[in-house]
Amino acid sequence: MICLLNCSLSYGQNGVFFKDSQNEGFYDSGLAFFTSPSTLAQFNGDKIPTNTLFAAEGTNSLELSWQSASGGDWSAIVIAPGFNFQDITDKDTLFFYAYSPLTISASNLPYIFMEGDPGVTKSNKYDLAQFLPAGLPAEEWIPVKIPLKIFFDDPTQTGINFNLIKAIIFGQKNADNVAHTVYIDFVAALAGDLSTKPSAPEDLTAKGFERHTELRWNQLPGASSIIVDIYRSSDSGSTFTKVGETQDSIYIDFTGETGRNIDFTYKFQSRKPTGAASEFSQNINVATHDMTDEQLLDMVQEYTFRYFWEFAHPVSGLAYERNTSVSSQTVTSGGSGFGIMAIPVAIERSFITRQQGINRVLKIINFLDGADRFHGAWSHWLNGSTGTVIPFFEEDNGGDLVETSFLIQGLLTLREYFDGDNAEEKEIRDKITALWEGVEWDWYRQKPTDGHLTWHWSPNFGWKINHALHGWNEVMITYMLAVASPTHPIPSNLYHSGWAFNGAIKNDRTKYGIDISLGSGNGGPLFFTHYSFLGFNPNGYIDKYANYFNNNRAQSLINIAYCTNNPGNYQGYSKNCWGLTASDDPDGYLAHEPDPAKDNGTISPTAALSSMPYTPNESLAALRHFYQEHGDRLWGTMGFKDAFNVSRNWYASSYLAIDQGPIIVMIENYRTGLLWNNFKKNSEIGDALEAINNGGVSITAIDKKMLLDEFSIYPNPSGNIVTILLPENAKFYGLYTLDGKMIALKEESIIKNGSNEVRIKIEGIPTGTYISTFIVNNKMASRKIIIQ
């Protein structure tokens, strides 16, 4: 059972601007600039270098190597992780450690100042000499404590908002034209008295897994200013070794040992950055143990669920865009759609109770009901407290139809799962129905003559982005829901002209001896096979474009074969180490795929794990490989981190909602089909499949004679007349081609013979498969018909 009430996970480091870089040799959120003739050391263009030989905390520090010259300038900009703003108004001290190999006089120390929002507003500059009047001694880590009151109370300070501080900046002061090096570590705005001893961690718990232990304790008072050191013993507590430190109330100790029960003893000590430390905690014992495939799947699902449960936004209950989105309150509509589908999984696997799931779902749907909507569509990003739009980029400050479809996919799945007769579950169903019916899918057609949907609409910029939705990609679910809408549907032929792009999605090629039906190249990134299929089950779904399960399996197998063949000669690639999709990578964010031009050596666990229904044996092998071989850097408090690149010695510190969600959902679809089964129960989906001429039936399986439900359609022996037997009170509407074009029938071609029979003269109509449509009880229905 996941801890829910008294052991909340902080997962973040509020007020921290730097504490260890996850990148080798540089700090991703740090920028280094200079103007000649001054100089400042840079890494890879404009990043601040890091150094592993000198560290006051953790494993590395920032390296500031400069030479200040008259007429020049330099600045080292230490931005909070994930480029997020920090609210420092409740903090007392700006703190960091400084170390110099050589003595630096006070007069030659740099300035320190801040950058905030809006724009590039900067604070006044302050001379570090006033806080280090004796300068920096050689070869000694010096704690630097700057009262934030100096910044807050400065009457000449203008324009800067201390609620939104982006960076702490070190910059040129005295042009002494001498080379200097200072190592900076643990840059943070802290609260409280830094000299008094903190209390030791209490309420200790420990749980053993195959190759790691999970350690928890109470949330310490003033946690943002307290570091907890973790000590481990392998000899029943006789000798201890420090194995890590954290500012959270949870720690993952990846021991890397398995094969038998291995006993460990732990103890903890809390301390402040100034060195004031508590007594040691009590000891706690735990053992690692071998785990079956089923146990590993349970573990991955439970850990991954934490992203959407314990780490959810406290007001809305929605999912943060990524684990560094807390300070900006950025939640994601599409990623939340994936996350809410994990709630039934958690209930069925006893991670939470059904009542807890009901409470969370009600919080979410009530929030969504009051959030900004644009012709019924939600924006890509929202403020998790207010529901107002947060622009994805300048012109994208309105409705995002694709992200909305991901959210609706999740909501419709919940509408069927919460099927109880109690008032709360009825309320969930009613409110989800209202949200679903409020989406104006037809508005996003843009013009009545358009054969496609458009991704974005903005109240300020209108259709300026003008991004037409065509497949093969993640938007199949968008068209399916748009056709299915009970209030604002699009014509079913748009599925063919828009999603299928008039058949352009077909590929029909072979790679590595594997036949693939859809997409360009080798199928694309693997999220194409995940996002639209979290709720919609591709098993047995066949239309004129593809057998969707076979196609998705083929794309996964090609991904595996590509990584096994490894044309780019990247380190780590193998038959067990595969998975190319959109994710973070050492250079930012990229849609990786099995194509040398779109592959830079980055493996994303979500790609392989979310393909579990298609390639269960290969995905399980990848799961074990990721955990056993890379777990020390890849496994964390919320499961597998986003990606890694062995060739670049890079492991992400990030978690992304759109990557975490498919893991838990698709693993469950592989294990029980839970989400597939519930999404399928929505009657609108079955009607939509019929309307878009698929219905899960292979065209090649239909012969001259068809008997589907109450309709009977067949050509007469003469070969030039089709007799259509209708149910009572039904009316023939028309005959269509599979791409949605109506066949022009002469009036005399339609012969009525009784109340439930219509005959159509088909002379002159080419042979092939067509759709006959009917009005039954004021509702349109359709069935396939073969003309031969």
C-alpha positions, -999 to +999 in steps of 0.1 A: +000+000+000+014+034-010+017+057+020-009+084+016-015+105+047+015+109+070+044+104+047+040+128+018+069+129-006+085+162-012+104+151-043+115+186-048+141+210-034+123+243-030+147+272-031+176+251-044+194+265-075+222+240-076+230+207-059+248+183-081+246+182-119+232+150-135+252+158-167+288+148-171+311+179-171+284+207-171+253+219-154+223+218-178+205+247-161+236+269-158+248+294-184+282+310-188+287+341-209+316+365-214+325+396-234+361+399-245+387+408-234+373+391-202+370+353-202+349+327-184+353+289-188+324+274-208+314+238-216+299+229-249+293+265-259+275+283-231+272+259-201+288+262-167+314+235-163+313+211-133+341+194-114+339+160-096+373+165-078+359+193-056+325+190-039+312+202-005+279+183-010+272+154-033+294+145-062+303+177-081+304+215-080+302+244-104+335+256-117+339+294-122+372+301-140+375+337-150+398+365-160+383+400-157+396+427-180+388+463-185+361+467-212+350+431-208+324+414-187+313+379-176+285+362-158+278+327-145+240+322-143+230+295-119+194+286-128+172+264-107+168+228-120+145+225-150+148+263-156+120+268-131+113+299-110+117+298-073+097+317-046+122+329-021+100+353-002+097+329+027+134+323+029+160+340+051+194+332+037+211+329+004+236+301+010+264+285-010+298+269-004+329+284-021+364+268-026+395+283-043+427+264-050+445+297-044+438+326-020+416+353-035+415+387-019+381+402-011+386+430-036+389+404-064+358+384-055+329+388-080+295+404-077+264+384-068+229+392-079+196+376-091+175+374-122+137+372-120+104+376-138+091+393-158+115+392-187+152+394-176+147+417-146+178+417-124+183+427-089+210+451-077+246+438-076+262+431-043+299+428-036+308+394-022+336+411-003+310+424+023+302+388+032+337+375+028+358+404+041+389+383+045+385+369+010+387+332+001+415+312+017+432+285-003+420+249-003+391+253+022+354+251+017+338+282+031+301+285+038+287+318+025+256+332+042+239+363+027+209+376+045+181+379+019+169+409+038+196+428+020+179+422-013+143+425+000+148+458+019+171+476-006+152+508-014+169+512-047+157+477-059+132+480-087+112+457-109+122+423-096+097+399-082+111+377-055+082+353-059+097+343-093+135+341-091+150+323-120+187+325-112+215+334-089+243+352-109+280+356-102+295+384-123+326+405-131+336+431-105+373+441-104+392+441-137+424+428-122+433+408-154+443+378-133+430+342-138+409+330-109+391+297-102+364+293-076+342+261-071+307+268-060+284+242-044+249+239-030+234+272-040+201+277-022+177+301-006+171+287+029+147+294+058+152+293+095+182+295+119+211+276+102+231+273+134+207+253+157+208+215+155+179+198+136+161+168+150+170+133+139+147+115+114+119+095+131+091+071+121+116+051+100+104+025+075+124+003+052+113-021+024+135-044+004+132-052-033+155-071-056+184-047-060+173-017-039+159-007-006+134+021+000+139+042+031+114+067+046+112+089+076+091+118+089+091+151+071+116+172+091+107+208+102+124+233+079+131+205+054+143+228+026+172+237+049+180+202+061+201+175+045+196+139+056+227+116+054+221+079+050+245+053+064+244+016+056+259-014+073+263-049+058+276-064+091+246-061+114+254-026+124+291-030+134+304-006+108+285+020+088+294+037+055+277+068+042+259+059+010+240+090+001+222+122+012+189+138+003+166+167+012+135+146+007+118+122+032+125+092+010+157+076-003+163+048-027+195+029-019+204+009-050+226-018-035+229-037-068+231-071-049+207-099-054+205-137-057+198-143-021+184-125+009+210-098+018+205-080+051+213-044+056+211-020+086+206+017+082+208+048+103+202+085+095+215+119+106+200+152+096+221+184+093+221+219+081+244+231+054+264+250+080+273+217+096+249+217+126+239+180+129+215+159+148+222+128+168+220+095+148+185+080+144+177+045+156+189+016+134+165-001+110+170-035+092+159-046+058+168-073+032+168-075-006+155-106-023+149-121-057+117-110-075+095-128-101+084-111-132+050-105-116+066-089-086+087-066-108+057-055-127+039-047-095+069-027-083+071-007-115+034+000-116+033+010-079+064+033-081+052+049-114+018+055-099+034+078-073+039+104-100+002+108-104-009+103-068+016+115-042+032+140-066-001+153-081-009+190-078-025+195-044-053+218-056-064+203-089-052+167-085-038+169-121-003+158-131+026+182-133+041+184-167+074+171-153+089+168-119+105+203-121+071+220-128+061+225-091+072+261-088+055+272-120+024+251-111+023+238-147+000+208-150-007+190-183-040+181-198-029+152-219-005+138-193-033+140-167-055+120-191-029+093-190-025+096-152-062+093-144-063+060-163-038+048-137-063+053-109-084+021-117-051+002-119-041+014-084-075+004-070-074-030-085-039-036-073-046-022-038-022+007-040-052+029-029-088+022-019-117+027-042-130+055-020-096+073-023-098+069-060-134+084-061-123+113-040-094+121-063-114+118-095-141+141-081-114+167-073-100+164-108-133+166-127-146+195-106-114+214-113-116+207-151-152+219-151-140+253-140-108+255-159-102+275-191-117+259-222-116+270-258-147+258-277-147+229-252-110+220-256-085+225-228-051+240-233-019+219-233-008+234-200-028+248-172-021+265-139-028+237-113-043+262-088-064+284-110-071+264-141-060+293-163-040+286-195-002+285-194+010+290-230+029+261-244+045+288-266+033+323-275+007+314-301-004+282-283-024+298-256-058+283-264-073+250-271-052+219-279-074+193-294-049+165-293-041+169-256-079+172-250-084+139-267-059+122-244-078+137-214-112+126-228-098+091-235-090+089-198-122+104-186-144+080-207-124+051-193-132+063-157-168+068-166-172+031-173-150+019-144-169+038-117-202+020-123-215+018-088-250+028-077-238+052-050-242+089-053-205+097-058-200+073-086-232+085-103-218+120-099-186+110-116-204+095-146-227+125-150-199+151-147-176+132-171-205+130-196-210+168-194-173+174-199-172+150-229-203+166-245-188+201-240-159+195-264-167+212-298-147+188-320-164+201-351-152+237-344-116+224-349-124+214-384-118+251-390-137+253-423-167+232-435-147+223-466-116+211-447-109+174-449-090+174-416-090+187-380-067+214-368-046+210-337-048+244-320-070+274-318-062+306-298-086+334-288-057+359-296-041+343-326-070+323-341-058+295-364-023+310-369-004+278-360-026+260-386-013+225-378-035+200-397-039+166-380-027+138-402-014+103-392+005+080-387+012+095-353-006+100-320-038+115-333-059+084-342-077+088-309-085+124-317-104+115-349-121+085-332-134+107-304-144+135-328-165+110-348-179+095-316-190+129-301-227+128-292-230+166-294-203+180-318-193+152-341-173+155-373-183+135-405-169+100-404-152+106-438-127+130-420-112+099-404-101+089-439-092+122-454-077+136-421-062+108-400-055+084-428-045+114-451-064+097-480-044+066-475-010+083-472-004+067-437+001+033-454+037+021-456+037-015-466+074-021-464+097-046-448+126-039-424+148-065-407+124-091-423+095-075-404+064-063-424+050-029-413+019-013-426+018+023-414+040+054-413+070+067-430+105+051-427+105+025-400+073+035-383+085+064-362+089+068-324+071+042-303+047+066-287+027+064-319+018+029-308+009+039-272-010+072-269-040+063-290-041+028-276-041+033-239-079+030-239-086+017-274-077-019-278-059-026-312-064-064-308-085-076-337-090-041-351-084-043-388-094-018-415-082-011-451-051+005-437-037-020-413-041-047-387-034-023-358-021-048-333+002-064-359+014-030-370+021-019-335+039-052-327+059-048-359+070-013-350+082-025-316+101-054-332+117-031-357+127-009-328+143-039-310+160-051-342+174-016-349+189-013-314+203-049-316+220-041-350+230-007-336+240+011-369+252+041-349+275+020-327+261+035-295+272+021-262+247+000-244+223-009-273+213-045-274+183-068-277+176-061-241+184-024-241+160-008-266+133+018-267+134+048-290+106+074-286+101+111-277+119+119-244+145+141-228+181+135-240+215+151-233+207+180-257+171+187-246+141+169-259+138+149-291+115+124-309+140+095-312+132+067-337+150+038-355+166+059-381+203+070-379+193+106-386+169+106-357+188+085-331+215+100-309+221+070-285+192+078-261+171+050-247+138+058-231+124+032-207+088+042-215+092+031-251+100-006-242+078-008-211+047+007-227+051-018-256+044-047-231+012-058-248+029-061-282+062-076-271+058-090-236+089-112-235+112-085-250+097-058-228+101-078-197+138-085-206+142-047-211+126-040-177+151-064-160+180-049-179+170-013-171+166-021-134+195-045-129+221-029-151+212+008-149+191+010-117+218+028-097+213+059-119+179+052-136+157+040-108+142+065-084+113+074-061+088+074-090+101+045-110+123+047-140+136+081-149+129+095-183+159+084-204+196+076-206+225+077-230+254+055-221+276+069-249+273+103-234+274+090-198+241+108-193+211+098-172+180+120-169+169+133-135+135+140-150+101+124-149+075+134-175+038+128-172+034+118-208+061+091-204+052+078-170+015+074-177+017+049-206+040+027-185+015+018-158-015+018-182+000-004-210+015-029-185-020-033-170-035-037-205-010-065-210-018-081-176-056-078-175-069-055-203-084-034-176-083+000-194-091-015-228-121-033-214-136-002-198-130+022-226-147-003-250-178-002-229-186+034-240-214+030-266-202+060-285-170+043-294-186+013-310-209+036-330-179+056-341-161+026-353-191+016-374-194+051-388-158+052-399-163+019-417-140-002-396-159-019-369-131-043-362-140-064-393-116-074-419-129-064-454-113-095-469-135-116-446-167-103-461-182-121-491-213-116-512-236-125-484-236-105-451-257-109-420-249-082-394-273-076-364-308-068-377-296-058-412-293-082-440-275-070-472-267-090-502-266-087-540-294-106-559-284-135-581-289-112-612-259-093-600-273-058-608-296-053-578-288-052-541-317-060-517-314-043-483-336-057-456-343-030-429-357-032-394-391-018-388-394+020-392-359+023-407-352+045-437-325+041-463-302+072-463-275+066-489-246+046-503-210+058-497-175+049-507-150+039-480-135+074-481-168+090-474-180+101-509-217+096-515-227+076-546-251+096-567-280+072-573-308+081-597-342+082-582-354+053-602-325+032-590-340+029-555-370+006-555-390+002-524-407-031-519-426-033-486-419-014-454-386-030-446-370-037-480-351-015-504-336-025-537-309-006-554-299-009-590-261-011-589-256-010-627-226+012-635-212+012-599-177-003-598-172-034-578-158-030-544-167-024-507-192+004-499-211+017-469-249+017-468-264+041-443-298+041-426-318+062-402-332+040-374-351+057-345-336+091-355-301+077-353-278+070-382-264+035-386-242+019-413-230-014-426-206-026-452-217-040-485-197-058-512-205-052-548-190-078-572 
